[in-house]
Amino acid sequence: MDLRAGDVMIPVSAINIFNNITILALVPIFENYMYPFIKRVRGYPLTMLEKIGYGFFLAMLAMLVAGLIEGKCSCSCSCSVVVV
C-alpha cells in the first residue's frame, strides 16, 4: 500500500486515526443538520433504534461496495496469488 501523501510519508500506525477523525467530524454535522432536517420532513424525530438500524444498513452498503471494488481490482490483477 502506498502511504505517501505528496512528499509526506504517513506512518502505518496513523492510519487508524482517520476513522476517529471522520466520526468526530460527522457527529456534529448529523446532530446539527441531518437529524433536524429529517425531523422537519417526517414530522417527528428518529428514535435511537432507528438511528442504529440506519447506521447498520449504511455500514452494510459500504462493505458491499468495498467488496465489489475489491473483486473488480482482483480480477484485473495479473499476479497469481493462491490463498490456502
Contacts in CASP RR format, 6 or more apart in sequence:
PFRMAT RR
TARGET T0000
AUTHOR 0000-0000-0000
METHOD contacts of the structure
MODEL  1
MDLRAGDVMIPVSAINIFNNITILALVPIFENYMYPFIKRVRGYPLTMLE
KIGYGFFLAMLAMLVAGLIEGKCSCSCSCSVVVV
3 9 0 8 1.000
3 10 0 8 1.000
3 11 0 8 1.000
3 12 0 8 1.000
3 15 0 8 1.000
4 10 0 8 1.000
35 45 0 8 1.000
35 46 0 8 1.000
38 45 0 8 1.000
38 46 0 8 1.000
39 45 0 8 1.000
39 46 0 8 1.000
46 54 0 8 1.000
END
